[in-house]
Structures are given as C-alpha cells and as structure tokens.
Amino acid sequence: MEFFPKVIFIIPLYGMKIPVTETVVVTWGIMAGLMAFGYAAGKNLERMPHGLQNGVEIFYEGLEGLIESTMGEGNEGFVPYIGTLAMYLAVANLIGLLAFRPPTADLSTTLTLAGITFALTQYEGLRKKGVTGYIRGFFEPLPFMAPLNIIGQIANPFSMAFRLFGNILGGMIIMNLAYSAMPVIIPAPLHFYFDVFAGVLQTFIFIMLTMTFVGMAAE
C-alpha cells in the first residue's frame, strides 16, 4: 500500500507538468455523483413526497433540527453547507468499500475542508459582532488571554484536519495489513468498524465541530 495517493495522469501546461492524483479523480467522481443525485432528487418535486424525495426531506429536516439544537434558532441558512459537507464526507469516507482510496486519507483534502470551516467561522464572527466586537473577543475574559485565544483559533482547523485524516488513513492501513496477513474472508467483518462505523462517526464529528465553532463565533 502506498502512503501517498498515486498520480493517475499528468497535464502539460505552459511547460509545466501538473500531476493529477487519485485523490483528485475520486473527488471529482464523488462530486459528479452527488450532483446527479441532487438533480434526480429535485427534478420532480411533489407536495406529497414519496420515494427519493421523502428520504431527502427526512434528511433535510433532521439536519435542520441538529443545526437548531447545536447553533440555536435562526441558523437554518447553514443547512445547504452543512448538508453538502455531510454528504461529501460520508461518501468520501465510505468509498474505500468500493476499493477506491478515500479522498479524506489525503491531508490536502482534510486541510481544505477544515480551512473552509475556519474561514466561515471568522466571517460569521465579523458579521455578527462587527470588527470591534470581533477583535475584543480575543481579549476575553482577560486581556493577557489574547495570545492563547488566537493560537486556539488557528489550532482548530489543524485539529479537525488531522483528526479526520488520521482516522481514515489509519483504518485504511489496518485493513491493508489485515488482508496481507489473513485470508480475504476473515478481515471482511473489520470493514464494519474501520470503514463503515469510523467513516460515519468521523463525518458526524466533523460537521458537529463545524457547527460548534461557527455557532460560538457568532455568540
């Protein structure tokens, strides 16, 4: 097993060679699949939902309730972002079951997602508190706490990124070691924990941290 994602092909551009890795290819495949799913789910909306529409509405309402309980009332506008993040992470974490390398086993993916959450957190803090209130927040509860508060803000996205990356990559490594040491049938039940359970759990943790950090920044 290779620790780093394989280069699938190279794009020559103005004398440069841009490598396109397995992470990029799988990520674009996931995005295409989610867009196709969204189109199929929304092209024939009915007043009385059934089938796929019913499932999507249950997911939306459940997510709306989770956001309200975590971030407070009046934050329904975050449903599209949190919902998209949850769907992408769930598919990306579980796609190893189809013998693809999970994009979240690449640190560049998890750092990017955590960076988006960090940017959203700072934006919400500025929008809700204003520049003066935003800066003043770093000096609370006592002025000498400012350096620690700043370090804490910067550390949050790295903590999120490395937690997700480490768990997904660790599970992938363990499963590869299990298959190399034992027959195919014996390691199969391990997929339930290292792929399914860990993948779903890490998705939930990531979106919960996102909602918590954004909600705290807006207080």
KEVO-182642 format. One record per residue (C-alpha): x, y, z; residue number from 1; residue in three letters. Coordinates in nm, 2 decimals. Each point is the difference from the previous one (the first is absolute). Example, Ala and Ser with C-alpha at 12.3 -4.5 7.8 and 13.67 -1.06 7.14 Angstrom:
BEGIN
+--------+--------+--------+-------+------+
:      u :      v :      w : marse : mise :
+--------+--------+--------+-------+------+
:   1.23 :  -0.45 :   0.78 :     1 :  ALA :
:   0.14 :   0.34 :  -0.07 :     2 :  SER :
+--------+--------+--------+-------+------+
//
This chain:
BEGIN
+--------+--------+--------+-------+------+
:      u :      v :      w : marse : mise :
+--------+--------+--------+-------+------+
:   0.00 :   0.00 :   0.00 :     1 :  MET :
:   0.13 :   0.34 :  -0.09 :     2 :  GLU :
:  -0.02 :   0.27 :   0.27 :     3 :  PHE :
:  -0.04 :   0.28 :  -0.25 :     4 :  PHE :
:  -0.27 :   0.00 :  -0.27 :     5 :  PRO :
:   0.11 :  -0.12 :  -0.34 :     6 :  LYS :
:   0.03 :   0.23 :  -0.30 :     7 :  VAL :
:  -0.26 :  -0.11 :  -0.26 :     8 :  ILE :
:   0.11 :   0.23 :  -0.28 :     9 :  PHE :
:   0.19 :   0.32 :  -0.07 :    10 :  ILE :
:  -0.13 :   0.32 :  -0.16 :    11 :  ILE :
:   0.27 :   0.19 :  -0.20 :    12 :  PRO :
:  -0.07 :   0.38 :   0.03 :    13 :  LEU :
:   0.24 :   0.28 :  -0.12 :    14 :  TYR :
:   0.30 :  -0.22 :   0.04 :    15 :  GLY :
:  -0.10 :  -0.13 :   0.34 :    16 :  MET :
:  -0.12 :  -0.34 :   0.09 :    17 :  LYS :
:  -0.30 :   0.00 :   0.24 :    18 :  ILE :
:  -0.06 :  -0.34 :   0.16 :    19 :  PRO :
:  -0.36 :  -0.11 :   0.05 :    20 :  VAL :
:  -0.01 :  -0.24 :   0.30 :    21 :  THR :
:  -0.25 :  -0.27 :   0.09 :    22 :  GLU :
:  -0.14 :   0.23 :   0.26 :    23 :  THR :
:  -0.10 :   0.26 :  -0.27 :    24 :  VAL :
:  -0.15 :  -0.26 :  -0.23 :    25 :  VAL :
:  -0.21 :  -0.17 :   0.28 :    26 :  VAL :
:  -0.10 :   0.34 :   0.14 :    27 :  THR :
:  -0.13 :   0.11 :  -0.34 :    28 :  TRP :
:  -0.18 :  -0.33 :  -0.03 :    29 :  GLY :
:  -0.17 :   0.05 :   0.33 :    30 :  ILE :
:  -0.10 :   0.36 :  -0.09 :    31 :  MET :
:  -0.15 :  -0.13 :  -0.33 :    32 :  ALA :
:  -0.19 :  -0.27 :   0.18 :    33 :  GLY :
:  -0.14 :   0.25 :   0.26 :    34 :  LEU :
:  -0.10 :   0.24 :  -0.27 :    35 :  MET :
:  -0.18 :  -0.28 :  -0.19 :    36 :  ALA :
:  -0.17 :  -0.10 :   0.33 :    37 :  PHE :
:  -0.11 :   0.36 :   0.07 :    38 :  GLY :
:  -0.14 :   0.03 :  -0.35 :    39 :  TYR :
:  -0.19 :  -0.32 :   0.02 :    40 :  ALA :
:  -0.14 :   0.09 :   0.35 :    41 :  ALA :
:  -0.12 :   0.34 :  -0.10 :    42 :  GLY :
:  -0.12 :  -0.02 :  -0.36 :    43 :  LYS :
:  -0.35 :  -0.12 :   0.08 :    44 :  ASN :
:  -0.09 :   0.15 :   0.34 :    45 :  LEU :
:  -0.35 :  -0.08 :   0.12 :    46 :  GLU :
:  -0.22 :   0.14 :   0.28 :    47 :  ARG :
:  -0.04 :  -0.35 :   0.14 :    48 :  MET :
:   0.35 :  -0.14 :   0.01 :    49 :  PRO :
:   0.08 :  -0.36 :  -0.07 :    50 :  HIS :
:   0.29 :  -0.22 :  -0.09 :    51 :  GLY :
:   0.33 :   0.19 :  -0.04 :    52 :  LEU :
:  -0.16 :   0.34 :   0.08 :    53 :  GLN :
:  -0.13 :  -0.14 :   0.32 :    54 :  ASN :
:   0.35 :  -0.11 :   0.10 :    55 :  GLY :
:   0.16 :   0.33 :  -0.09 :    56 :  VAL :
:  -0.26 :   0.19 :   0.20 :    57 :  GLU :
:   0.05 :  -0.22 :   0.31 :    58 :  ILE :
:   0.38 :   0.07 :  -0.03 :    59 :  PHE :
:  -0.06 :   0.38 :  -0.04 :    60 :  TYR :
:  -0.24 :   0.02 :   0.30 :    61 :  GLU :
:   0.23 :  -0.21 :   0.21 :    62 :  GLY :
:   0.30 :   0.23 :  -0.09 :    63 :  LEU :
:  -0.21 :   0.31 :   0.06 :    64 :  GLU :
:  -0.08 :  -0.13 :   0.35 :    65 :  GLY :
:   0.36 :  -0.08 :   0.07 :    66 :  LEU :
:   0.11 :   0.35 :  -0.11 :    67 :  ILE :
:  -0.26 :   0.16 :   0.22 :    68 :  GLU :
:   0.09 :  -0.20 :   0.30 :    69 :  SER :
:   0.37 :   0.06 :  -0.04 :    70 :  THR :
:   0.02 :   0.35 :  -0.14 :    71 :  MET :
:  -0.33 :   0.14 :   0.13 :    72 :  GLY :
:  -0.31 :   0.13 :  -0.19 :    73 :  GLU :
:   0.03 :   0.22 :  -0.31 :    74 :  GLY :
:   0.29 :  -0.20 :  -0.15 :    75 :  ASN :
:  -0.19 :  -0.19 :  -0.26 :    76 :  GLU :
:   0.20 :   0.17 :  -0.27 :    77 :  GLY :
:   0.29 :  -0.24 :   0.09 :    78 :  PHE :
:  -0.20 :  -0.31 :  -0.11 :    79 :  VAL :
:   0.13 :   0.00 :  -0.36 :    80 :  PRO :
:   0.37 :   0.03 :   0.10 :    81 :  TYR :
:  -0.02 :  -0.25 :   0.29 :    82 :  ILE :
:  -0.21 :  -0.24 :  -0.21 :    83 :  GLY :
:   0.24 :   0.01 :  -0.29 :    84 :  THR :
:   0.29 :  -0.05 :   0.24 :    85 :  LEU :
:  -0.17 :  -0.29 :   0.17 :    86 :  ALA :
:  -0.08 :  -0.17 :  -0.33 :    87 :  MET :
:   0.34 :   0.05 :  -0.15 :    88 :  TYR :
:   0.18 :  -0.12 :   0.31 :    89 :  LEU :
:  -0.22 :  -0.31 :   0.04 :    90 :  ALA :
:   0.06 :  -0.11 :  -0.36 :    91 :  VAL :
:   0.37 :   0.09 :   0.01 :    92 :  ALA :
:   0.05 :  -0.19 :   0.33 :    93 :  ASN :
:  -0.19 :  -0.31 :  -0.12 :    94 :  LEU :
:   0.12 :  -0.02 :  -0.36 :    95 :  ILE :
:   0.28 :  -0.23 :   0.12 :    96 :  GLY :
:  -0.26 :  -0.27 :   0.01 :    97 :  LEU :
:   0.00 :   0.02 :  -0.39 :    98 :  LEU :
:   0.38 :  -0.04 :  -0.01 :    99 :  ALA :
:   0.07 :   0.37 :  -0.06 :   100 :  PHE :
:   0.24 :   0.20 :   0.21 :   101 :  ARG :
:  -0.21 :   0.23 :   0.23 :   102 :  PRO :
:   0.08 :   0.37 :  -0.08 :   103 :  PRO :
:  -0.01 :   0.07 :   0.37 :   104 :  THR :
:   0.31 :  -0.23 :   0.04 :   105 :  ALA :
:   0.18 :   0.29 :  -0.17 :   106 :  ASP :
:   0.10 :   0.29 :   0.23 :   107 :  LEU :
:  -0.05 :   0.25 :  -0.28 :   108 :  SER :
:  -0.37 :  -0.08 :   0.00 :   109 :  THR :
:  -0.06 :   0.02 :   0.37 :   110 :  THR :
:   0.20 :   0.32 :   0.03 :   111 :  LEU :
:  -0.20 :   0.16 :  -0.27 :   112 :  THR :
:  -0.33 :  -0.10 :   0.16 :   113 :  LEU :
:   0.12 :   0.12 :   0.34 :   114 :  ALA :
:   0.12 :   0.32 :  -0.16 :   115 :  GLY :
:  -0.34 :   0.07 :  -0.14 :   116 :  ILE :
:  -0.15 :  -0.05 :   0.34 :   117 :  THR :
:   0.26 :   0.23 :   0.15 :   118 :  PHE :
:  -0.07 :   0.27 :  -0.26 :   119 :  ALA :
:  -0.38 :  -0.03 :   0.06 :   120 :  LEU :
:   0.06 :   0.02 :   0.38 :   121 :  THR :
:   0.20 :   0.33 :  -0.03 :   122 :  GLN :
:  -0.25 :   0.14 :  -0.25 :   123 :  TYR :
:  -0.30 :  -0.07 :   0.23 :   124 :  GLU :
:   0.19 :   0.15 :   0.30 :   125 :  GLY :
:   0.06 :   0.32 :  -0.20 :   126 :  LEU :
:  -0.35 :   0.01 :  -0.14 :   127 :  ARG :
:  -0.18 :  -0.04 :   0.33 :   128 :  LYS :
:   0.24 :   0.19 :   0.23 :   129 :  LYS :
:   0.15 :   0.26 :  -0.23 :   130 :  GLY :
:   0.37 :   0.07 :  -0.02 :   131 :  VAL :
:   0.02 :   0.15 :   0.35 :   132 :  THR :
:  -0.19 :  -0.27 :   0.17 :   133 :  GLY :
:   0.19 :  -0.27 :  -0.20 :   134 :  TYR :
:   0.34 :   0.13 :   0.12 :   135 :  ILE :
:  -0.13 :   0.06 :   0.35 :   136 :  ARG :
:  -0.09 :  -0.37 :   0.02 :   137 :  GLY :
:   0.36 :  -0.10 :  -0.01 :   138 :  PHE :
:   0.07 :   0.20 :   0.32 :   139 :  PHE :
:  -0.27 :  -0.17 :   0.20 :   140 :  GLU :
:  -0.03 :  -0.10 :   0.28 :   141 :  PRO :
:   0.33 :   0.18 :   0.08 :   142 :  LEU :
:   0.23 :   0.20 :  -0.23 :   143 :  PRO :
:   0.30 :  -0.22 :   0.06 :   144 :  PHE :
:  -0.20 :  -0.29 :  -0.15 :   145 :  MET :
:   0.02 :   0.15 :  -0.35 :   146 :  ALA :
:   0.30 :  -0.21 :  -0.12 :   147 :  PRO :
:  -0.16 :  -0.32 :   0.12 :   148 :  LEU :
:  -0.33 :   0.09 :  -0.16 :   149 :  ASN :
:   0.17 :   0.07 :  -0.33 :   150 :  ILE :
:   0.20 :  -0.32 :   0.01 :   151 :  ILE :
:  -0.32 :  -0.19 :   0.09 :   152 :  GLY :
:  -0.18 :   0.14 :  -0.31 :   153 :  GLN :
:   0.30 :  -0.10 :  -0.22 :   154 :  ILE :
:   0.03 :  -0.34 :   0.15 :   155 :  ALA :
:  -0.37 :  -0.09 :  -0.05 :   156 :  ASN :
:   0.02 :  -0.07 :  -0.38 :   157 :  PRO :
:   0.32 :  -0.20 :   0.04 :   158 :  PHE :
:  -0.15 :  -0.21 :   0.27 :   159 :  SER :
:  -0.31 :  -0.07 :  -0.21 :   160 :  MET :
:   0.21 :  -0.09 :  -0.31 :   161 :  ALA :
:   0.25 :  -0.23 :   0.18 :   162 :  PHE :
:  -0.28 :  -0.18 :   0.19 :   163 :  ARG :
:  -0.19 :  -0.09 :  -0.31 :   164 :  LEU :
:   0.31 :  -0.07 :  -0.21 :   165 :  PHE :
:   0.16 :  -0.22 :   0.27 :   166 :  GLY :
:  -0.31 :  -0.21 :   0.07 :   167 :  ASN :
:  -0.08 :  -0.07 :  -0.37 :   168 :  ILE :
:   0.37 :  -0.06 :  -0.10 :   169 :  LEU :
:   0.05 :  -0.22 :   0.31 :   170 :  GLY :
:  -0.30 :  -0.21 :  -0.08 :   171 :  GLY :
:   0.12 :  -0.04 :  -0.36 :   172 :  MET :
:   0.34 :  -0.11 :   0.12 :   173 :  ILE :
:  -0.14 :  -0.25 :   0.25 :   174 :  ILE :
:  -0.23 :  -0.16 :  -0.26 :   175 :  MET :
:   0.29 :  -0.03 :  -0.25 :   176 :  ASN :
:   0.21 :  -0.17 :   0.27 :   177 :  LEU :
:  -0.29 :  -0.23 :   0.09 :   178 :  ALA :
:  -0.05 :  -0.11 :  -0.36 :   179 :  TYR :
:   0.37 :  -0.06 :  -0.05 :   180 :  SER :
:   0.02 :  -0.22 :   0.32 :   181 :  ALA :
:  -0.33 :  -0.19 :  -0.02 :   182 :  MET :
:  -0.23 :  -0.15 :  -0.26 :   183 :  PRO :
:  -0.26 :   0.22 :  -0.16 :   184 :  VAL :
:  -0.30 :  -0.13 :   0.19 :   185 :  ILE :
:   0.15 :   0.06 :   0.35 :   186 :  ILE :
:   0.07 :   0.38 :  -0.02 :   187 :  PRO :
:  -0.34 :   0.07 :  -0.17 :   188 :  ALA :
:  -0.18 :   0.07 :   0.33 :   189 :  PRO :
:   0.26 :   0.25 :   0.10 :   190 :  LEU :
:  -0.14 :   0.22 :  -0.28 :   191 :  HIS :
:  -0.30 :   0.06 :   0.22 :   192 :  PHE :
:   0.21 :   0.19 :   0.25 :   193 :  TYR :
:   0.29 :   0.14 :  -0.19 :   194 :  PHE :
:  -0.20 :   0.11 :  -0.31 :   195 :  ASP :
:  -0.37 :   0.03 :   0.09 :   196 :  VAL :
:   0.00 :   0.09 :   0.37 :   197 :  PHE :
:   0.31 :   0.21 :   0.00 :   198 :  ALA :
:  -0.10 :   0.17 :  -0.33 :   199 :  GLY :
:  -0.35 :   0.10 :   0.12 :   200 :  VAL :
:   0.13 :   0.10 :   0.35 :   201 :  LEU :
:   0.27 :   0.22 :  -0.15 :   202 :  GLN :
:  -0.25 :   0.17 :  -0.23 :   203 :  THR :
:  -0.22 :   0.07 :   0.30 :   204 :  PHE :
:   0.29 :   0.14 :   0.21 :   205 :  ILE :
:   0.12 :   0.22 :  -0.28 :   206 :  PHE :
:  -0.34 :   0.16 :  -0.06 :   207 :  ILE :
:  -0.07 :   0.04 :   0.37 :   208 :  MET :
:   0.33 :   0.18 :   0.05 :   209 :  LEU :
:  -0.08 :   0.22 :  -0.30 :   210 :  THR :
:  -0.34 :   0.09 :   0.15 :   211 :  MET :
:   0.15 :   0.05 :   0.35 :   212 :  THR :
:   0.29 :   0.23 :  -0.12 :   213 :  PHE :
:  -0.23 :   0.21 :  -0.22 :   214 :  VAL :
:  -0.27 :   0.02 :   0.27 :   215 :  GLY :
:   0.26 :   0.11 :   0.26 :   216 :  MET :
:   0.15 :   0.26 :  -0.23 :   217 :  ALA :
:  -0.34 :   0.16 :  -0.05 :   218 :  ALA :
:  -0.09 :   0.03 :   0.37 :   219 :  GLU :
+--------+--------+--------+-------+------+
//
